[in-house]
Amino acid sequence: MIIKPAYEGSSKGIRLTSLAHDVRQAQDEINRILNDYHQPVMVEEFIEGEELTIGVIGNAPARVLGTMRVVPRNKTGHFVYSLEVKRDYLKPR
């Protein structure tokens, strides 16, 4: 399962620990989010797949501004677009 703050976006609050494999890990992550973000917590089924970001403006009609596909550097295990991944991306090679 993936555990995340209910009212955040752009992976704010998503950490490598957000992917829980058992109840103990889930409870630890729920407690972290409650403590750090002081808001409801979402617990969802983790669905493996590509990470896409799509910028949209307007409502009637909505217009797509652009898309971005996020691909992991190393394809090992489940990919979670977390804060740690974003920080690693910004490091010079």
C-alpha positions in Angstrom: 0.0 0.0 0.0 1.0 3.6 -0.5 0.5 6.0 2.3 0.4 9.8 1.8 -1.0 13.1 3.2 -4.6 13.7 1.9 -4.2 17.4 1.0 -0.7 17.7 -0.6 0.4 17.5 -4.2 3.6 17.1 -6.2 4.6 14.2 -4.0 4.9 16.4 -0.9 4.9 14.0 2.0 5.8 11.0 -0.2 9.0 9.3 1.0 10.7 6.0 0.3 9.0 4.8 3.5 5.5 5.6 2.0 5.3 2.2 0.4 4.4 -0.2 3.2 4.4 -3.9 3.0 2.8 -4.8 6.3 0.6 -3.3 9.0 3.6 -2.2 11.2 5.2 -0.3 8.4 1.8 1.3 7.5 1.2 2.4 11.1 4.7 3.9 11.3 4.1 5.9 8.1 0.6 7.0 9.2 2.1 8.3 12.5 4.9 10.1 10.6 2.4 11.9 8.3 0.0 12.7 11.2 2.9 14.2 13.1 4.5 16.1 10.2 1.4 17.3 8.3 -1.4 17.4 10.8 -4.0 16.2 8.3 -5.9 13.1 7.2 -3.9 10.3 5.7 -4.7 8.3 2.6 -3.9 4.6 2.4 -4.3 3.3 -1.1 -3.4 0.2 -3.1 0.0 0.7 -4.7 -0.4 0.4 -8.5 2.9 -0.2 -10.3 3.4 1.9 -13.4 4.9 5.0 -15.0 4.8 8.4 -13.3 3.3 11.1 -15.4 2.7 14.7 -14.7 0.3 16.7 -16.9 -0.1 20.4 -16.6 -3.7 21.6 -17.3 -5.2 25.1 -17.2 -8.8 26.2 -17.4 -12.1 24.3 -17.1 -14.3 25.0 -20.1 -12.4 24.0 -22.1 -9.4 22.7 -20.2 -6.1 23.0 -22.1 -3.1 20.7 -21.6 0.1 22.8 -21.2 2.6 19.9 -21.3 3.4 16.5 -20.1 6.4 15.0 -18.3 7.3 11.3 -17.9 9.4 10.4 -14.9 11.7 7.4 -15.4 13.8 5.9 -12.6 17.6 5.9 -13.0 17.8 2.3 -11.7 14.8 0.0 -12.2 15.0 -2.0 -9.0 11.9 -2.8 -7.0 8.9 -0.6 -6.9 9.4 2.9 -8.1 8.0 5.6 -5.8 8.4 9.2 -7.0 9.5 10.4 -3.5 11.3 13.4 -2.1 14.5 11.3 -2.0 14.1 10.6 -5.8 13.6 14.3 -6.5 16.6 15.3 -4.5 18.7 12.6 -6.2 17.6 14.0 -9.6 19.0 17.4 -8.7 22.5 16.2 -7.8 25.1 16.8 -10.5 26.5 13.6 -12.1 
